[in-house]
Amino acid sequence: MTAGSHQRKIRCVLFAGGKYHDIDFARLELLKLLAADERVRVRVFEDYEHLGAIGEADFIVSYTCDVVPSLAAQEALRAFLDRGGRWYALHGTNSILRWLESGLVDSPRWAPLFMQTLGSMFIAHPPIAPYRVTVAQPDHPLVAGIEPFETTDELYLLETYGPLRVLLQTEFAGVAEGFAEATWPAATHPVFYLKSHGQGAVLYLTLGHCRGHYDLQPLMEYWPTVDRCAWDLPVFYELLKRGIHWAKEPADRT
C-alpha cells in the first residue's frame, strides 16, 4: 500500500439475538472471525428492525432464534439481496417457535416473505444426537475439499422454498419428539445451501446449536450442561470462514 492510499471499509451487519441459545457465545465467535479482516466494520443488533443499517450494509450475518422481522424489515432484507447484497444466515435464523397447550412446539407460518427469502423454515428437530453430513456439490468452492463428517447437533427438518443449491446434506427418518410436526419419512435434508435473489443471495448453514446454563429460562431455570455442538469441530469454523469470505466477496471487488 502506497503512502496516503487506503482500502475501502466493508460494512457488515451482524444480527445476533433471540431465545434458547447462548447468543453471547455465538456473537463473540462470529465477531472474532469477522475481525480477521481489518477492513470489516461491524454493527451488531439483536433484531432486524434497523432498516438504515440494512440499506447501508455490504453484507449481513445472522445468528438468531425466534426473532421475526416486521414486514418492513422483511422487505428491506429482500431489497438488500435484490440489489446484490449477500446474507450468511446461521442455525435458528429461520425459526418461529410457539408452545401449544399440549406442550408441543409448533412452527407457525407467520412470516412467509421472510422464510421464502431465506429459502427454508425450521419445523422440527429430533433429540440432539450424532448424525452424518455429506457433500452434495463437491466441486463448489464453498465446500471443495470438505470431507463427510459427523456432528452432534440439532438436525434441522425444514420446509424449503426453492430453487436451492444444496452444498451439504444429511439423511433422516423418524420422530422429532416434542414438536407438533413430529413424524418424518426417510428423506434428504439440506444442511448448507445457496438461495439466489436478484443480484444477491442467501447462504444458509443449519449447524451451530449452542446453549449455556441460563439459556432455557423461563422454561428451565438452570440447564446442567454447556453445549457447543458443531462449534467443537474445526470443519464448522472452516465453513464459517468460507461463508464470511463469500458474503463479503462483492465488496472485495469494489
C-alpha positions in Angstrom: 0.0 0.0 0.0 1.4 3.4 -1.0 1.6 6.4 1.3 -1.8 8.1 1.5 -3.7 5.2 -0.1 -6.3 3.2 1.7 -8.7 0.3 1.3 -12.4 0.9 1.5 -14.0 -0.4 4.6 -16.5 -3.2 4.3 -19.7 -2.7 6.2 -21.2 -5.7 7.9 -24.4 -6.0 9.9 -24.5 -8.9 12.4 -27.9 -9.8 13.8 -27.4 -11.9 17.0 -30.3 -12.4 19.4 -33.2 -14.5 20.4 -34.1 -17.4 22.6 -32.9 -20.8 23.9 -29.3 -20.4 22.7 -26.0 -19.0 24.1 -26.2 -15.9 21.9 -23.3 -14.3 23.8 -21.0 -17.2 22.8 -22.1 -17.2 19.1 -21.9 -13.4 18.8 -18.3 -13.4 20.2 -17.1 -16.2 18.0 -18.6 -14.6 14.9 -17.1 -11.2 15.8 -13.7 -12.8 16.1 -13.9 -14.3 12.6 -15.2 -11.0 11.2 -12.3 -9.2 12.9 -9.8 -11.2 10.9 -10.2 -8.7 8.1 -9.4 -5.2 9.3 -11.5 -3.7 6.6 -14.7 -5.2 8.0 -16.6 -2.8 10.3 -19.5 -4.5 12.1 -22.7 -3.1 13.6 -24.4 -5.6 15.9 -28.2 -5.7 16.6 -30.5 -8.1 18.5 -33.3 -7.8 16.0 -33.9 -6.9 12.3 -35.6 -3.5 12.9 -32.7 -1.4 11.7 -33.6 -0.6 8.2 -31.0 2.1 7.7 -28.2 -0.3 8.7 -29.6 -3.0 6.3 -29.7 -0.4 3.5 -26.0 0.6 4.1 -24.6 -2.9 4.6 -22.2 -4.6 2.2 -23.1 -8.0 3.8 -25.2 -9.5 6.6 -24.5 -12.3 9.0 -27.3 -13.6 11.3 -27.4 -16.0 14.3 -30.9 -15.6 15.8 -33.7 -17.8 17.1 -37.4 -17.0 17.1 -36.6 -13.4 16.0 -39.2 -12.4 13.4 -38.8 -9.2 11.4 -41.6 -6.8 10.8 -42.9 -6.7 7.3 -41.0 -3.5 6.7 -37.8 -5.2 7.8 -38.5 -8.3 5.7 -39.0 -6.1 2.7 -35.7 -4.3 3.5 -33.8 -7.6 3.7 -35.3 -8.7 0.3 -34.4 -5.3 -1.3 -30.8 -5.7 0.1 -30.5 -9.0 -1.7 -32.1 -7.9 -4.9 -29.6 -5.1 -5.3 -26.7 -7.5 -4.9 -26.2 -8.0 -1.1 -25.2 -11.3 0.4 -26.5 -12.7 3.6 -24.9 -15.6 5.6 -27.7 -16.9 7.8 -26.9 -19.4 10.6 -28.8 -22.0 12.6 -32.1 -20.7 14.0 -32.5 -17.7 11.8 -35.4 -19.4 10.1 -37.3 -20.4 13.3 -40.6 -19.3 14.7 -41.4 -21.2 17.9 -44.7 -21.3 19.8 -45.7 -23.7 22.6 -49.1 -25.2 22.3 -51.4 -26.0 25.3 -50.4 -29.7 24.7 -46.8 -28.8 25.5 -45.6 -29.4 21.9 -43.6 -26.9 20.0 -45.3 -25.5 16.9 -43.7 -23.7 14.0 -46.4 -21.3 12.7 -46.2 -20.0 9.1 -46.4 -16.3 10.2 -43.7 -14.7 8.1 -43.8 -16.2 4.6 -41.8 -13.5 2.9 -39.0 -13.9 5.5 -38.9 -17.7 5.1 -39.2 -17.6 1.3 -36.3 -15.1 1.3 -34.2 -17.4 3.4 -35.2 -20.4 1.4 -36.4 -22.5 4.3 -38.3 -22.6 7.6 -37.4 -24.6 10.6 -40.1 -27.1 11.5 -38.6 -29.5 14.0 -35.5 -31.4 15.1 -35.1 -34.9 16.6 -33.3 -35.1 20.0 -29.7 -33.9 19.7 -27.5 -36.9 18.7 -24.7 -37.6 16.3 -25.5 -37.6 12.6 -23.5 -37.7 9.3 -23.2 -34.7 7.0 -22.3 -35.4 3.4 -21.2 -33.2 0.5 -23.8 -32.6 -2.3 -21.7 -30.4 -4.5 -18.0 -31.3 -4.0 -16.8 -29.0 -6.8 -18.3 -25.9 -5.4 -15.7 -23.5 -3.8 -17.7 -23.3 -0.6 -17.3 -27.0 0.1 -14.3 -28.0 -2.1 -12.1 -30.3 -0.1 -14.6 -30.8 2.7 -15.0 -34.5 3.6 -18.1 -36.0 5.0 -18.2 -35.6 8.8 -20.2 -36.5 11.9 -21.6 -33.8 14.2 -23.7 -33.9 17.3 -26.1 -31.0 16.8 -29.7 -30.2 16.1 -30.6 -31.9 12.8 -32.9 -29.3 11.2 -36.0 -30.6 9.5 -37.1 -27.9 7.1 -39.8 -26.7 4.9 -37.9 -25.4 1.8 -38.7 -22.8 -0.8 -36.6 -23.4 -3.9 -34.8 -23.4 -6.0 -31.9 -24.1 -3.6 -28.4 -25.1 -4.5 -27.7 -27.7 -1.7 -24.0 -27.9 -0.8 -24.1 -30.2 2.3 -26.9 -32.5 3.3 -28.0 -35.3 5.7 -30.5 -38.1 5.9 -33.3 -38.6 8.4 -36.3 -40.7 9.0 -38.1 -40.9 12.4 -39.8 -38.8 15.1 -38.9 -35.3 16.3 -40.1 -35.7 19.8 -41.8 -32.7 21.4 -42.7 -31.0 18.1 -46.2 -30.6 16.7 -45.0 -31.9 13.3 -43.2 -34.9 14.7 -43.2 -37.7 12.1 -40.8 -37.5 9.2 -40.4 -40.1 6.4 -37.0 -41.0 5.0 -35.6 -38.0 3.1 -32.5 -35.9 2.4 -32.4 -32.6 4.3 -30.3 -29.5 3.4 -27.6 -28.5 5.9 -25.8 -25.9 3.8 -27.3 -24.2 0.7 -27.5 -21.2 -1.5 -30.6 -19.3 -2.5 -30.4 -16.6 -5.1 -32.4 -13.3 -5.1 -32.0 -10.8 -7.9 -28.3 -9.9 -8.0 -27.7 -11.2 -4.4 -28.0 -14.4 -2.5 -28.5 -16.1 0.9 -26.1 -18.7 2.2 -27.7 -20.8 4.9 -26.0 -23.2 7.4 -28.2 -25.1 9.8 -25.4 -26.2 12.1 -24.3 -24.4 15.2 -26.5 -25.0 18.2 -25.1 -23.7 21.4 -26.6 -23.4 24.9 -25.3 -22.4 28.3 -26.6 -22.9 31.8 -29.1 -20.0 31.7 -30.4 -20.0 28.1 -33.6 -22.0 28.7 -35.1 -19.5 31.1 -38.0 -19.2 31.8 -38.7 -22.7 30.6 -36.0 -24.1 32.9 -34.0 -22.1 35.5 -30.7 -23.9 35.0 -29.5 -26.2 32.2 -27.0 -28.7 33.6 -24.5 -28.7 30.7 -22.8 -26.3 28.4 -23.5 -27.4 24.8 -21.3 -26.4 21.9 -22.3 -29.0 19.3 -20.7 -28.2 15.9 -18.8 -25.3 17.4 -16.4 -28.0 18.7 -15.5 -29.1 15.2 -12.7 -27.5 13.1 -14.8 -28.1 10.0 -17.6 -25.9 11.3 -15.2 -23.0 11.7 -13.9 -23.7 8.2 -17.5 -23.4 6.9 -17.9 -20.1 8.9 -14.8 -18.7 7.4 -15.7 -19.7 3.9 -19.2 -18.3 4.3 -17.9 -14.9 5.6 -15.4 -14.7 2.7 -18.3 -15.5 0.2 -20.5 -12.9 1.8 -18.0 -10.0 1.6 -16.7 -11.0 -1.8 -18.6 -8.5 -3.9 -17.3 -5.7 -1.6 -13.8 -7.0 -2.2 -14.1 -6.2 -5.9 -15.0 -2.5 -5.5 
